[in-house]
């Protein structure tokens, strides 16, 4: 851990329903090192090991808020949430992160009192935060372990997060509608590259379109068509940062055969053109952290 400034790994598969791990790592950031503006398709949680930094993220009301964080605190980024975070100039943070999802991920985060309106993790005490930090670092440093082993430690992380959080809430039972929504999200993630309608997604879930749209909005906070737009733009942003493909090719690969339509949608979502965003968010190295 002391011989390099960061570690990054991608989880090898997604064959888990209740909880799914996508990628994880840790990094000692340089002064003012930033990431974003970016939008995630899954939950992304950072724990600050040392140093300081800031998070800018939009709440459910669309207003962007700024949070200053230090050691033993953490921050949550929710699916579809625009965010930017950066290290302090004089005391840059070191953090570890996990990106995860699944049918019960949101439920467990709600038990910790964490959501889009309340993204900051504050432990009841520094001692109680240690298992959260240590379990996250364990996952980050054991990328060669079996998938079941890592999923088990993801469960341990969430358990430690819930019991240490100063905003802890009671656990609620899972709902059948969550299964339908997760199935819909997975279907969109697998088919966003082609023409896809809300009717097709609803039919896949064997639900009436209007009822499906109502359930989706209640669960995800936006209509299914808006989520699909966010998904496509997020995937495009990932490709722009990770590859050298032309913007036109990336737009086409992400469900936008018309590059002009893609550029307009991207600027509306991120505030800058695809070209400007790419310049601002060049990867420092292959496999750099999210």
Helices and strands as residue ranges (DSSP letters): E 6-10, E 20-28, E 34-39, E 43-50, E 52-58, E 64-70, E 73-77, E 82-87, E 94-101, H 105-111, E 120-122, H 126-140, H 147-164, H 176-191, H 198-204, H 209-220, H 224-242, H 247-253, H 259-270, H 274-280
